Amino acid sequence: MIARIWQARTGGPEDAERYREVFTTEVLGHLRGLEGFRGAYLLAREQAGAVEIRTLTLFDSIDAVRRFAGHDHERERVTPAARAALLDSDPVIRHYDVAAALPPA
């Protein structure tokens, strides 16, 4: 299994909530029907007035990641609605092999 991790920051809680709405509608809406998609998490924490966010998406394989993200799968894909909620973001996506896991019950 592959974990795909991306990070960004919003200007504060209101922008974080706007990003959460985009994530749950646009991103998850697209991922739900994708073969090889195994789950997603949106993580958030307030820090110095901003909100740091990270997304963790899980896929069966790097081929499944490419079906979602395209050939340049290590570059961020941010829609205009998501970009409007962000202060900044890391343009590089990191992929990890999941070496061990205990899925939620």
C-alpha positions as CSV (number, residue, x, y, z in Angstrom):
1,M,0.0,0.0,0.0
2,I,1.2,3.6,-0.7
3,A,0.6,6.6,1.5
4,R,0.5,9.9,-0.3
5,I,1.2,12.9,2.0
6,W,0.8,16.6,1.2
7,Q,1.0,19.7,3.4
8,A,-0.2,23.3,3.3
9,R,-1.2,26.1,5.6
10,T,-4.3,28.3,5.8
11,G,-4.6,31.8,7.3
12,G,-6.7,30.5,10.2
13,P,-9.6,28.4,11.3
14,E,-12.2,29.9,8.9
15,D,-9.9,29.2,5.9
16,A,-9.2,25.7,7.3
17,E,-12.9,25.0,7.4
18,R,-13.2,26.2,3.8
19,Y,-10.5,23.9,2.7
20,R,-12.1,21.0,4.7
21,E,-15.3,21.6,2.6
22,V,-13.4,21.5,-0.6
23,F,-11.5,18.3,0.5
24,T,-14.7,16.5,1.5
25,T,-16.6,17.4,-1.7
26,E,-14.1,17.8,-4.5
27,V,-11.2,15.6,-3.5
28,L,-13.1,12.8,-1.8
29,G,-15.8,12.9,-4.4
30,H,-13.2,12.2,-7.1
31,L,-11.3,9.6,-5.0
32,R,-14.4,7.5,-4.0
33,G,-14.8,6.0,-7.4
34,L,-11.2,5.4,-8.2
35,E,-9.9,1.9,-8.5
36,G,-7.1,1.2,-6.0
37,F,-8.1,4.1,-3.6
38,R,-8.2,2.8,0.1
39,G,-8.9,5.8,2.3
40,A,-8.1,9.4,3.2
41,Y,-7.5,11.6,6.1
42,L,-7.4,15.4,6.5
43,L,-5.2,16.5,9.5
44,A,-5.2,20.0,10.9
45,R,-3.5,21.8,13.8
46,E,-3.4,25.5,14.8
47,Q,0.0,27.0,14.9
48,A,0.9,30.6,15.4
49,G,-2.4,31.9,14.1
50,A,-2.3,29.7,11.0
51,V,-3.7,26.2,10.5
52,E,-1.3,23.6,9.2
53,I,-3.0,20.9,7.2
54,R,-1.8,17.6,5.9
55,T,-3.6,15.1,3.7
56,L,-2.9,11.4,3.8
57,T,-4.4,9.3,1.1
58,L,-4.0,5.6,0.7
59,F,-3.7,3.6,-2.5
60,D,-3.1,0.0,-3.4
61,S,-0.1,0.9,-5.6
62,I,1.8,3.7,-7.3
63,D,-0.2,2.9,-10.5
64,A,-3.4,3.7,-8.6
65,V,-1.8,7.0,-7.5
66,R,-1.0,7.8,-11.1
67,R,-4.6,7.1,-12.1
68,F,-5.6,9.8,-9.6
69,A,-2.7,12.3,-10.0
70,G,-1.4,11.7,-13.5
71,H,2.1,11.1,-14.8
72,D,3.6,13.9,-12.7
73,H,2.2,12.3,-9.5
74,E,4.8,14.0,-7.2
75,R,3.5,17.5,-7.9
76,E,0.6,18.9,-6.0
77,R,-2.8,19.2,-7.7
78,V,-4.8,22.0,-6.1
79,T,-8.1,23.3,-7.5
80,P,-8.8,27.0,-7.6
81,A,-11.4,26.6,-4.8
82,A,-8.8,24.9,-2.6
83,R,-6.1,27.4,-3.5
84,A,-8.4,30.2,-2.4
85,A,-8.4,28.8,1.1
86,L,-4.7,28.3,1.4
87,L,-1.9,30.6,2.6
88,D,0.8,28.4,1.0
89,S,1.5,24.8,0.2
90,D,4.3,22.4,-0.5
91,P,4.3,21.7,-4.3
92,V,5.9,18.3,-3.7
93,I,3.9,15.2,-2.7
94,R,5.6,12.5,-0.8
95,H,4.9,8.9,-1.2
96,Y,5.7,6.1,1.3
97,D,5.3,2.4,1.3
98,V,3.1,1.5,4.2
99,A,5.4,-0.9,6.1
100,A,2.9,-1.8,8.9
101,A,-0.7,-0.7,9.7
102,L,-3.6,-1.4,12.1
103,P,-6.7,-0.3,10.2
104,P,-9.6,1.2,12.2
105,A,-12.1,-1.3,13.5
